Amino acid sequence: MADVKIGIIGGSGLYEMEGLRLTEEKFIRTPFGDPSDALMIGELDGIGVAFLSRHGRGHRLLPSELNYRANIYAMKTLGVGTILSASAVGSMKEAYKPTDIVFPDQFIDRTRHRPDTFFGNGIVGHVAFADPICTAISDAMYASAKNAGATAFLGGTYVCMEGPQFSTRAESKLYRTWGVDVIGMTNLQEAKLAREAEICYATMALVTDYDCWHEAEEDVTVEAILAVLRANAEMAQKILRATVPQVARRTRDCGCANALQYAIVTDPSKIPDNVKSDLAPIIGRYVK
C-alpha cells in the first residue's frame, strides 16, 4: 500500500482525474461503524492519496446518515494528516454564482441529529475550534483554483443545515441576514472531527445554485445542481491535482497537528480501557 498522508473526500467522480492510479480498495472497520464506502488508495502523480466517496458510490447516504466519525477515523488509521474536501453548496450572496468556488474559513451549525465528536463514554476533550479550517491548506487550494482559471473566493462562512430538504424561503432569507456566504449539508462535522483527530482540513465549496432567496433565479433543484456539478467536476479535479504536491511538500507546523495537546481533561487513570483502545489512533500520543 502506498504511503498515504493525504485524504480526499468528495464525489466518486473525483476518482477519474488524470494522473491518478488506484491500487487498492480498503474496507476499514472502526469502533464507530463503517465509513461511507471503501477507501480508494493509490497515487496521484506519484503521491500517496486516499479517496472516500462521501455519500458512498452511487450516492446512497443522506447527509444525516453519513458516519462522519467512521470516515475521519478511517483516514486517521491510514496515516492521513491532511484532508482536502470538495462539496456542492448553495450561494447566499449575489457575488457567488453557479460554477464559482468558495473556500470558506468559518461555519455555523444548524444540524440536529449528528454525532460530531470522538469524545464521550468516559473521556472528555474540549478542542479549540475558533478557526475551523487549516489556513495553509485552504490558501494552497485557492491558489491552485486561481491558477487553473476558476472564479474563486478565499474565506467566508458556511452554514451547515440538516437536510435532506433544501431551505424554506424564510430560512434562506434569515441566513442571509446573518451574513453567511454559502449553505451546505456536510462539511461542518468533517471539520470538527478532523480537528479532534489532529488532521488538517480544508474544503472547496462548489457553488451550484442560489438556494431559494434569489428573486430573479429559479429555486434550487436536484436537476440544476447535478448539471452544474458536472460542469465543475473537471475544474475540481485540476485544483486537487495541483494542490496535492504542495501539501505533500509541506511541513505540518500549524495548530491542527497538536490540537489535542491540552484538550483532554479527564484523568487518564479514569478513562475506561476499551475507550483508550478504541481511540488509540487519535489520543495515543497523549493517553497511554
C-alpha positions in Angstrom: 0.0 0.0 0.0 1.2 3.5 -0.9 2.4 5.8 1.9 -0.8 7.8 2.4 -0.6 11.2 4.1 -3.4 13.0 2.0 -7.0 12.2 2.0 -9.7 13.5 -0.4 -13.4 13.4 0.4 -15.9 14.2 -2.3 -17.9 12.6 -5.0 -16.9 9.3 -6.6 -16.3 11.3 -9.9 -13.1 12.5 -8.4 -11.6 9.0 -8.9 -11.5 9.8 -12.7 -8.9 12.5 -12.5 -5.9 12.5 -14.8 -2.7 11.3 -13.2 -4.5 9.1 -10.6 -3.6 5.4 -10.3 -5.8 3.5 -7.9 -4.2 0.4 -6.5 -6.4 -0.8 -3.6 -9.9 -0.7 -2.2 -9.6 -0.9 1.6 -12.6 -1.6 3.8 -11.8 -0.2 7.3 -13.9 -1.2 10.3 -13.9 1.3 13.1 -15.2 1.4 16.6 -17.9 3.8 15.3 -19.1 1.5 12.5 -18.3 1.5 8.8 -17.3 4.5 6.7 -19.4 5.6 3.8 -17.6 3.3 1.4 -14.3 1.6 0.9 -11.3 3.9 0.8 -9.7 4.0 -2.6 -6.0 4.1 -2.2 -3.4 4.9 -4.8 -1.1 7.5 -6.2 -1.7 10.9 -7.8 1.3 11.8 -9.8 3.3 9.5 -7.6 2.0 10.9 -4.3 0.1 8.5 -2.0 -3.6 9.5 -1.6 -6.8 8.0 -0.2 -10.2 8.9 -1.7 -13.5 8.5 0.0 -16.9 8.9 -1.7 -18.7 10.9 0.9 -22.2 9.6 0.2 -21.0 6.2 -1.0 -20.6 5.2 -4.6 -24.0 5.7 -6.3 -24.8 8.4 -3.7 -26.7 6.1 -1.3 -26.4 8.0 2.0 -28.3 11.1 3.2 -26.2 13.9 4.8 -27.7 12.9 8.2 -26.9 9.2 7.6 -23.2 9.8 6.9 -21.0 8.2 9.5 -18.7 11.2 9.9 -16.8 9.6 12.8 -16.0 6.4 10.9 -15.0 8.4 7.8 -12.4 10.5 9.7 -11.3 7.7 11.9 -10.6 5.5 8.9 -8.5 8.3 7.3 -6.5 8.7 10.6 -5.7 5.0 10.8 -4.2 5.2 7.3 -1.8 7.9 8.5 -3.6 10.8 6.7 -2.5 14.2 8.1 -4.4 16.4 5.6 -7.9 16.1 4.1 -9.0 18.0 1.0 -12.7 18.2 0.8 -15.0 19.1 -2.2 -18.8 19.5 -1.9 -21.7 21.2 -3.5 -23.1 24.4 -1.9 -25.8 27.0 -2.4 -24.8 30.6 -2.8 -26.1 33.0 -0.2 -24.7 36.2 -1.8 -25.2 37.8 -5.2 -21.4 37.8 -5.6 -21.2 34.0 -5.9 -22.7 32.5 -9.0 -23.1 28.8 -10.0 -19.7 27.3 -11.1 -17.9 29.7 -8.7 -15.8 28.2 -5.9 -15.6 29.4 -2.4 -13.0 28.3 0.2 -14.8 29.0 3.5 -13.0 29.6 6.8 -15.9 29.6 9.2 -19.0 27.5 10.0 -22.4 27.9 11.6 -24.1 24.7 12.8 -27.8 24.3 12.0 -27.7 20.5 12.3 -29.6 18.5 14.9 -29.1 14.7 14.7 -25.4 14.1 14.1 -22.6 12.8 16.4 -19.7 15.1 15.8 -17.1 14.2 18.5 -14.9 11.2 19.3 -15.2 12.0 23.0 -17.7 10.7 25.5 -18.1 7.3 27.2 -15.6 8.2 29.9 -13.3 10.7 28.3 -13.8 14.4 27.9 -12.0 16.6 25.5 -12.5 20.3 24.5 -10.7 21.2 21.3 -10.3 24.8 20.2 -12.3 25.4 17.1 -12.3 29.2 16.7 -10.6 28.8 13.3 -12.1 25.6 12.0 -10.2 25.4 8.6 -6.5 24.9 8.2 -5.4 28.2 6.6 -2.3 26.8 4.9 -4.3 24.1 3.1 -7.1 26.5 2.2 -4.6 29.0 0.8 -3.0 26.3 -1.3 -6.3 25.1 -2.7 -7.3 28.7 -3.5 -4.0 29.4 -5.3 -4.5 26.3 -7.3 -8.0 27.4 -8.2 -6.9 30.8 -9.4 -4.0 29.3 -11.4 -6.5 26.9 -13.1 -8.7 29.9 -14.2 -11.5 29.3 -11.7 -13.6 32.2 -10.3 -12.7 31.6 -6.7 -13.1 33.3 -3.4 -10.9 32.9 -0.3 -12.7 33.0 3.1 -16.4 33.1 4.1 -18.9 31.4 6.3 -20.6 28.1 5.5 -23.9 27.4 7.2 -24.4 23.7 7.7 -28.1 22.7 7.6 -29.6 19.3 8.5 -31.3 18.5 5.2 -32.1 16.4 3.2 -34.7 19.0 2.3 -33.5 22.3 0.9 -34.2 25.5 2.9 -37.6 27.1 3.2 -37.7 30.6 1.8 -37.9 32.1 5.3 -34.8 30.1 6.4 -32.9 31.2 3.4 -33.7 34.9 4.0 -32.8 34.5 7.7 -29.4 33.1 6.9 -28.7 36.0 4.6 -29.3 38.4 7.4 -26.5 36.5 9.3 -24.1 37.4 6.5 -23.3 33.8 5.6 -21.7 33.1 2.2 -22.7 29.5 1.3 -25.0 26.8 2.6 -24.4 23.1 2.6 -25.2 19.9 4.5 -21.9 18.0 5.2 -18.7 19.9 5.9 -19.0 21.0 9.5 -18.9 17.6 11.1 -15.9 16.7 8.9 -14.1 19.8 10.1 -14.9 19.2 13.8 -13.8 15.6 13.7 -10.7 16.3 11.6 -9.6 18.8 14.2 -10.1 16.3 17.1 -8.0 13.8 15.0 -5.3 16.4 14.5 -5.8 16.3 10.8 -5.5 19.5 8.7 -8.8 20.1 6.9 -9.9 22.5 4.2 -12.9 22.4 1.8 -13.6 23.5 -1.7 -17.3 24.7 -1.9 -18.6 24.3 -5.4 -21.5 26.7 -5.9 -24.4 25.1 -7.7 -27.4 27.4 -7.1 -28.8 30.4 -5.2 -30.8 28.3 -2.7 -34.3 29.9 -2.8 -33.7 33.5 -1.8 -32.9 35.0 -5.2 -36.0 36.5 -6.8 -34.6 36.6 -10.3 -33.3 33.0 -10.3 -35.0 29.6 -10.2 -35.2 27.9 -6.8 -32.7 25.2 -6.2 -33.5 21.7 -7.7 -31.5 18.5 -7.9 -31.5 18.7 -11.7 -29.9 22.1 -11.6 -27.3 21.0 -9.0 -26.3 18.0 -11.0 -25.9 20.0 -14.2 -23.6 22.5 -12.6 -21.6 19.8 -10.7 -20.9 18.1 -14.0 -19.6 21.4 -15.3 -17.5 21.8 -12.1 -16.0 18.3 -12.0 -13.2 18.9 -14.3 -12.1 22.1 -12.6 -12.3 20.4 -9.1 -10.0 17.7 -10.4 -7.5 20.2 -11.7 -7.5 22.0 -8.4 -6.9 18.9 -6.4 -4.2 17.6 -8.7 -2.3 20.9 -8.4 -2.8 21.1 -4.6 -1.7 17.6 -3.7 2.1 18.1 -4.4 2.1 21.3 -2.4 0.5 19.6 0.5 3.0 16.7 0.2 5.9 19.0 0.4 4.5 21.0 3.4 5.7 20.7 7.0 2.7 20.4 9.3 3.6 23.3 11.6 0.1 24.5 12.2 -2.0 24.2 15.3 -4.1 21.4 13.7 -1.2 19.0 14.2 -1.3 19.4 18.0 -4.9 20.2 18.6 -5.3 17.6 21.4 -2.2 18.6 23.4 -4.1 20.4 26.1 -7.7 19.4 25.2 -8.2 16.2 27.1 -9.3 17.0 30.7 -10.1 13.5 32.0 -7.7 11.9 34.5 -6.0 9.1 32.3 -6.5 6.6 35.2 -10.2 7.1 35.0 -10.6 6.5 31.2 -12.0 3.1 30.5 -9.5 0.7 28.9 -11.8 0.0 26.0 -12.1 3.7 25.2 -8.3 4.1 25.3 -8.0 1.2 22.9 -10.8 2.4 20.6 -9.3 5.9 20.4 -5.7 4.9 20.4 -5.1 6.2 16.8 -6.4 9.6 17.9 -5.4 10.1 21.6 -2.4 7.7 21.7 0.1 10.5 21.7 -1.3 11.8 25.0 -3.0 8.9 26.8 -1.4 5.5 27.3 
